[in-house]
Amino acid sequence: MFYLTVLLCVSFLLSPHVVHAMITKIVIEKREPFANGHEFPVSGAYEKLVGKAYGEVDPKHPLNKVIVNLDKASRNQKGKVEYWTDIYILKPVDMRRGNGKIFYDAPNRGSKRILMFLNDAPENNDPSALKDAGNGFLMRQGYTIVWSGWQGDLIPTEHWLVAGVPIATDKGKEITRKARTEIVVTREGIYSRPLSGDIRVMSYEATTTDKSQASLTVREKSYEPRTPVPSSEWEFASCKRDQATGKVEMKPSAKDLCLASGYKPGHIYEFIYAAKNPLVLGLGFTIVRDLVSGRQFE
């Protein structure tokens, strides 16, 4: 499981509405008391801020050139590439009572985890009540806790943190390349999966549903040889088995893969196909960099 937490000892000053900084603006869409105004020792009451941050990146800057396909993204009138990200913040109401530092927690697939890990709090992607503070460790220390979306391919879901990044093009024309995905299921009775392999993640659409341009293999262990799955057994489609008739009902789809016999739990299905419209996903790391650094790259 990918997990990243960064403790940053930097000053954190936040306007209740809009901030112009290294990011073009931060808009707070919701502001409300956290834990019903409970007073934590030293740091006092906390509040919750939810909104979006908007930024832009100079594709010509040396620190940005490593971002794959950034040079192929659309640009604004200033020649910059734009992005946005969801933000979620828990902070002392009186910042003078805080420790002047932020604790940045990079979400795991858009969900918040640090209160579970350090505060022994229950899992909740919208921490609001006193129980969501757990033992209150981070609050008692006076940290401002910051989350932001960094994955530009997540499907928006309530209380998940996602990011908005552009599609790369070849001078306005669609980019098509071979894509490889692995699909693994954990239970019986699953007949179709999105081409991303994860129902939480957007799929790259197939440029063609011609099965001769794609291949599907299966293996039980990662080190075992791949066994080809005959093209007659799978389709570019979403599907499900009718419990009454036992028949597999299919709906053609350029973003889903149907296996008529059903996916075997624990087996690794590798699908290679021609896909289009790559997202500039490397901007996710740029979003984290710019949001927490307090520096602007021009």
Salt bridges, closest charged atoms under 4 A:
GLU32 OE2 - LYS48 NZ 2.88
GLU39 OE1 - ARG97 NH1 3.48
GLU47 OE2 - ARG31 NH2 2.74
GLU47 OE2 - LYS91 NZ 2.77
GLU56 OE2 - LYS78 NZ 2.84
ASP71 OD2 - LYS72 NZ 3.68
ASP86 OD1 - LYS52 NZ 3.32
ASP94 OD1 - ARG96 NE 3.07
GLU123 OE2 - ARG113 NH2 3.47
ASP126 OD1 - LYS48 NZ 3.08
ASP126 OD2 - HIS159 NE2 3.63
GLU158 OE2 - HIS159 NE2 3.54
GLU174 OE2 - LYS276 NZ 3.86
GLU182 OE2 - ARG180 NH2 2.56
GLU182 OE2 - ARG219 NH2 3.50
ASP198 OD2 - ARG200 NH2 2.80
GLU220 OE2 - LYS221 NZ 3.82
GLU235 OE2 - LYS211 NZ 2.98
GLU270 OE1 - ARG180 NE 2.97
GLU270 OE1 - ARG219 NH1 3.86
GLU270 OE2 - ARG226 NE 3.02
ASP290 OD1 - ARG289 NE 2.75
